[in-house]
Amino acid sequence: MPTTSIIIPAFNAAKYLGAAIESALSQTLPATQVIVVDDGSTDETGTIARQFGDAVWSLHQANAGVSAARNHGAREATAEWLLFLDADDLMCSEALNRLVARASSADFGVVYGQTEYFWEGTEKRRLHGKGTAEGGIPSATVANFWKSTIATPGAALIRRSLFEEAGGFRTEFNTTADRDFWLRAGMLAPFAYVEEVVIEKREHGANMSGDKSRARKQAAEVQLSFLRWCDERGLTRPAVDERMILEQNLERSLAERSIAAAEWLCAEARRRDLSGPIFTRAQRLLSMPGFARDLELKVRSYFER
């Protein structure tokens, strides 16, 4: 039976951490290890992790961000497969059983399942996760390039050897660090999918992914850096280029009214000496007074719908 380590990065997560740990410890197929990495918390995060005694391996580091905490946990893990559970999420009781069963069926690098989002304090729920990333190289890269097919690292088992080969999670990214990893991992190994919910992802006001401008800017940064990564390794990258990345992210930034991201994307286009209709339109909008720009974007959004 493959060995598994569940790694939980936690920063000021006292409100939710206990439930996340309990969900990890309540798997019908027990994990080999459950590791909590306290990322320099100033609340009771560390105390809560230690309350579980020997059932949880509790680590601490100076605050360095979620990617550094995940990587720290991976370095200390001893298992063949890794699962990175966010401290405010919950694993379904059959998650490891389903993922490990699929992982044992062939030589996969990543096995992932569906995510069920739930908004804290309501009955509102939605599913995320399709099998489009399943398949040989580079299926997962193509599927995750423009929008993450895998909602969260907590929905996936990652083979330890692949994690190390891909270089782990890059610490310069937070909101899109998981997509950055999926792009690189998809160029190195096949992915597999299980058509069941394996994790419940909590939505609340403090979610890191809530900042749209930051998320859009980092999405473009991830895509641009991925092209460089492929070139450095002599890998045949997907049929995209810098212009396509900047244009599509700029279109989405304007549609989302993510002004900070649009400004950064326009600056990147100028730095790369790129021009075209979308850049011209964006510059015009960005030069307008805020109320006039917002009105035009709202009207355009209305007619596009």
C-alpha positions as CSV (number, residue, x, y, z in Angstrom):
1,M,0.0,0.0,0.0
2,P,1.5,3.4,-0.9
3,T,2.5,5.6,2.0
4,T,0.9,9.1,2.3
5,S,1.8,12.3,4.1
6,I,-0.9,15.0,4.7
7,I,0.8,18.4,5.0
8,I,-1.2,21.3,6.5
9,P,0.4,24.8,6.2
10,A,-1.2,27.1,8.8
11,F,-0.9,30.8,9.4
12,N,-3.1,32.3,12.1
13,A,-5.5,29.4,11.4
14,A,-6.7,28.7,15.0
15,K,-10.4,29.1,14.0
16,Y,-10.3,26.3,11.5
17,L,-7.2,24.2,12.1
18,G,-8.7,21.7,14.6
19,A,-11.4,20.7,12.1
20,A,-8.9,20.3,9.3
21,I,-6.7,18.1,11.4
22,E,-9.6,16.0,12.5
23,S,-10.6,15.4,8.9
24,A,-7.1,14.3,8.1
25,L,-7.0,11.9,11.0
26,S,-10.5,10.5,10.3
27,Q,-9.6,8.9,6.9
28,T,-11.0,5.4,6.3
29,L,-7.5,4.7,4.9
30,P,-5.2,6.3,7.5
31,A,-2.4,8.5,6.4
32,T,1.2,7.5,7.2
33,Q,1.8,11.0,8.6
34,V,-0.1,14.2,9.3
35,I,2.2,17.2,9.4
36,V,1.2,20.8,10.5
37,V,3.6,23.6,9.5
38,D,2.9,26.7,11.6
39,D,4.0,29.6,9.4
40,G,4.9,32.0,12.2
41,S,1.4,32.4,13.5
42,T,0.6,34.9,16.3
43,D,-2.6,33.2,17.5
44,E,-3.2,29.7,19.0
45,T,-2.4,27.8,15.8
46,G,0.7,26.0,17.2
47,T,-1.1,25.1,20.5
48,I,-4.0,23.6,18.6
49,A,-1.6,21.4,16.5
50,R,0.2,20.2,19.6
51,Q,-3.0,19.2,21.3
52,F,-3.3,16.2,19.0
53,G,-0.1,14.8,20.5
54,D,1.8,12.1,18.6
55,A,-1.0,11.9,16.0
56,V,0.3,15.1,14.4
57,W,3.9,16.1,13.6
58,S,4.0,19.8,14.5
59,L,6.6,22.0,12.8
60,H,7.2,25.7,13.1
61,Q,8.9,28.3,10.9
62,A,9.3,32.1,10.7
63,N,6.5,33.5,8.6
64,A,7.5,32.9,4.9
65,G,4.2,32.2,3.2
66,V,2.1,29.2,2.2
67,S,4.5,27.9,-0.5
68,A,7.5,27.9,1.9
69,A,5.4,26.2,4.5
70,R,4.3,23.5,2.1
71,N,7.8,22.9,0.9
72,H,9.0,22.7,4.6
73,G,6.5,20.0,5.3
74,A,7.4,18.1,2.1
75,R,11.1,18.1,3.2
76,E,10.2,16.6,6.5
77,A,7.7,14.1,5.1
78,T,8.7,10.4,4.7
79,A,5.9,9.1,2.5
80,E,5.8,8.2,-1.2
81,W,2.8,10.5,-1.8
82,L,2.0,14.0,-0.6
83,L,-1.3,15.8,-0.1
84,F,-1.3,19.5,0.8
85,L,-4.4,20.4,2.8
86,D,-5.2,24.0,3.5
87,A,-5.9,24.7,7.2
88,D,-9.4,26.0,6.5
89,D,-10.5,23.0,4.4
90,L,-11.9,19.6,5.2
91,M,-11.0,16.2,3.7
92,C,-13.9,13.8,3.0
93,S,-13.5,10.6,5.0
94,E,-13.0,8.5,1.8
95,A,-10.5,10.9,0.2
96,L,-7.3,9.0,0.7
97,N,-8.9,5.7,0.0
98,R,-10.2,6.9,-3.4
99,L,-7.0,8.7,-4.4
100,V,-4.7,5.9,-3.3
101,A,-6.7,3.3,-5.1
102,R,-6.4,5.2,-8.3
103,A,-2.7,6.0,-7.7
104,S,-2.0,2.3,-7.3
105,S,-3.5,1.4,-10.7
106,A,-0.7,2.8,-12.9
107,D,2.4,5.0,-12.9
108,F,0.8,8.5,-12.3
109,G,2.5,11.6,-11.0
110,V,-0.6,13.3,-9.7
111,V,-4.1,11.9,-8.8
112,Y,-6.8,14.4,-8.1
113,G,-10.6,14.5,-7.4
114,Q,-13.4,16.9,-7.2
115,T,-13.7,19.8,-4.7
116,E,-17.0,20.9,-3.1
117,Y,-16.9,24.6,-2.2
118,F,-19.1,25.7,0.7
119,W,-19.7,29.3,1.9
120,E,-19.3,29.5,5.6
121,G,-22.6,29.9,7.4
122,T,-24.9,29.1,4.5
123,E,-26.1,26.0,2.7
124,K,-24.6,27.3,-0.6
125,R,-22.4,24.7,-2.3
126,R,-20.8,24.2,-5.7
127,L,-18.6,21.6,-7.4
128,H,-15.2,22.2,-9.0
129,G,-13.1,19.7,-10.8
130,K,-13.3,17.9,-14.2
131,G,-11.3,15.1,-15.7
132,T,-9.7,17.3,-18.4
133,A,-6.3,17.2,-16.7
134,E,-6.2,13.4,-16.8
135,G,-3.9,11.8,-19.4
136,G,-0.3,11.7,-20.5
137,I,2.1,14.6,-20.9
138,P,1.2,17.5,-21.4
139,S,-2.6,17.0,-20.7
140,A,-2.5,18.6,-17.2
141,T,-0.5,21.5,-18.4
142,V,-2.9,22.3,-21.2
143,A,-6.0,21.8,-19.0
144,N,-4.6,24.1,-16.2
145,F,-3.0,26.8,-18.3
146,W,-5.9,29.4,-18.5
147,K,-7.9,28.3,-15.5
148,S,-7.1,25.7,-12.8
149,T,-8.8,22.4,-13.3
150,I,-7.6,21.3,-9.9
151,A,-9.2,23.6,-7.4
152,T,-6.7,23.2,-4.6
153,P,-3.7,21.0,-3.7
154,G,-5.8,19.4,-1.0
155,A,-7.7,17.6,-3.7
156,A,-4.6,15.9,-5.1
157,L,-2.0,13.3,-4.3
158,I,1.4,14.2,-5.6
159,R,4.1,11.6,-6.0
160,R,7.0,12.7,-3.9
161,S,9.6,12.1,-6.6
162,L,7.6,14.3,-9.0
163,F,7.3,17.1,-6.4
164,E,11.0,17.1,-6.1
165,E,11.7,17.0,-9.8
166,A,9.3,19.9,-10.5
167,G,10.9,22.0,-7.8
168,G,8.0,22.1,-5.3
169,F,5.9,25.3,-4.8
170,R,7.6,28.5,-5.9
171,T,7.7,30.9,-3.0
172,E,7.3,34.1,-5.1
173,F,3.6,33.0,-5.7
174,N,0.8,32.6,-3.2
175,T,-2.6,32.9,-4.9
176,T,-1.5,31.0,-8.0
177,A,1.3,28.8,-6.6
178,D,-0.7,25.6,-7.1
179,R,-1.4,26.4,-10.8
180,D,2.3,27.2,-11.3
181,F,3.1,23.7,-10.0
182,W,0.4,21.9,-12.1
183,L,1.9,23.5,-15.2
184,R,5.4,22.2,-14.5
185,A,4.3,18.8,-13.2
186,G,2.1,18.3,-16.3
187,M,5.2,18.5,-18.5
188,L,6.9,15.8,-16.5
189,A,4.3,13.1,-15.6
190,P,0.7,11.8,-16.4
191,F,-2.2,12.8,-14.2
192,A,-5.2,10.7,-13.2
193,Y,-8.7,11.7,-12.0
194,V,-11.3,10.2,-9.6
195,E,-14.9,11.4,-10.2
196,E,-15.8,11.8,-6.5
197,V,-15.6,14.7,-4.1
198,V,-12.5,14.4,-2.0
199,I,-12.3,17.7,-0.3
200,E,-14.7,20.4,1.0
201,K,-13.2,23.9,0.5
202,R,-14.4,26.6,2.8
203,E,-15.2,30.1,1.4
204,H,-15.0,33.0,3.7
205,G,-13.9,36.6,3.7
206,A,-10.2,35.9,4.5
207,N,-9.6,33.5,1.6
208,M,-6.3,34.3,-0.1
209,S,-7.8,33.9,-3.6
210,G,-10.3,36.7,-3.0
211,D,-8.0,39.5,-4.3
212,K,-8.9,39.5,-8.0
213,S,-6.2,41.9,-9.1
214,R,-3.5,40.0,-7.3
215,A,-4.8,36.7,-8.7
216,R,-4.9,38.0,-12.3
217,K,-1.4,39.5,-12.1
218,Q,0.0,36.3,-10.7
219,A,-1.8,34.2,-13.3
220,A,0.1,36.1,-16.0
221,E,3.4,35.9,-14.1
222,V,3.0,32.2,-13.7
223,Q,2.3,31.7,-17.4
224,L,5.2,33.8,-18.5
225,S,7.6,32.2,-16.2
226,F,6.4,28.8,-17.3
227,L,7.4,29.6,-20.9
228,R,10.9,30.5,-19.7
229,W,11.0,27.2,-17.6
230,C,10.2,25.1,-20.7
231,D,12.7,26.9,-22.8
232,E,15.4,26.5,-20.2
233,R,14.8,22.7,-20.2
234,G,14.3,22.3,-23.9
235,L,10.7,21.2,-23.5
236,T,8.1,21.7,-26.2
237,R,5.7,24.2,-24.6
238,P,2.0,24.6,-25.4
239,A,1.0,26.7,-28.4
240,V,1.0,30.1,-26.6
241,D,3.3,33.1,-26.6
242,E,3.9,36.2,-24.5
243,R,1.5,38.3,-26.6
244,M,-1.4,35.8,-26.1
245,I,-0.8,35.6,-22.4
246,L,-0.8,39.4,-21.9
247,E,-3.8,40.0,-24.2
248,Q,-6.0,37.4,-22.7
249,N,-5.2,38.3,-19.1
250,L,-5.7,42.0,-19.9
251,E,-9.2,41.3,-21.4
252,R,-10.1,39.4,-18.3
253,S,-8.7,42.1,-16.0
254,L,-10.9,44.7,-17.7
255,A,-13.9,42.5,-17.6
256,E,-13.3,41.9,-13.8
257,R,-12.5,45.6,-13.3
258,S,-9.2,44.5,-11.8
259,I,-7.5,47.8,-12.5
260,A,-4.2,47.2,-10.7
261,A,-3.7,44.0,-12.8
262,A,-4.6,45.9,-16.0
263,E,-2.0,48.5,-15.2
264,W,0.7,45.9,-14.6
265,L,-0.2,44.0,-17.8
266,C,0.0,47.2,-19.9
267,A,3.4,48.0,-18.4
268,E,4.6,44.5,-19.2
269,A,3.4,44.9,-22.8
270,R,5.3,48.2,-23.1
271,R,8.4,46.6,-21.6
272,R,8.3,43.8,-24.2
273,D,7.5,46.3,-27.0
274,L,4.1,44.8,-27.7
275,S,1.3,46.8,-29.2
276,G,-2.2,46.1,-30.5
277,P,-5.9,47.1,-30.2
278,I,-6.4,45.6,-26.7
279,F,-3.4,47.5,-25.3
280,T,-4.5,50.7,-26.9
281,R,-8.1,50.4,-25.5
282,A,-6.8,49.5,-22.1
283,Q,-4.4,52.5,-22.0
284,R,-7.4,54.8,-22.9
285,L,-9.5,53.3,-20.2
286,L,-6.8,53.5,-17.6
287,S,-6.2,57.2,-18.4
288,M,-9.9,58.1,-17.7
289,P,-11.2,59.3,-14.4
290,G,-12.2,56.3,-12.3
291,F,-16.0,56.9,-12.3
292,A,-16.0,57.2,-16.2
293,R,-13.9,54.2,-16.6
294,D,-16.0,52.1,-14.3
295,L,-19.2,53.2,-16.1
296,E,-17.8,52.3,-19.5
297,L,-16.7,48.9,-18.3
298,K,-20.1,48.2,-16.7
299,V,-21.9,49.1,-19.8
300,R,-19.6,47.0,-22.0
301,S,-20.1,44.0,-19.6
302,Y,-23.8,44.4,-19.8
303,F,-23.9,44.3,-23.6
304,E,-21.4,41.4,-23.7
305,R,-23.7,39.4,-21.5
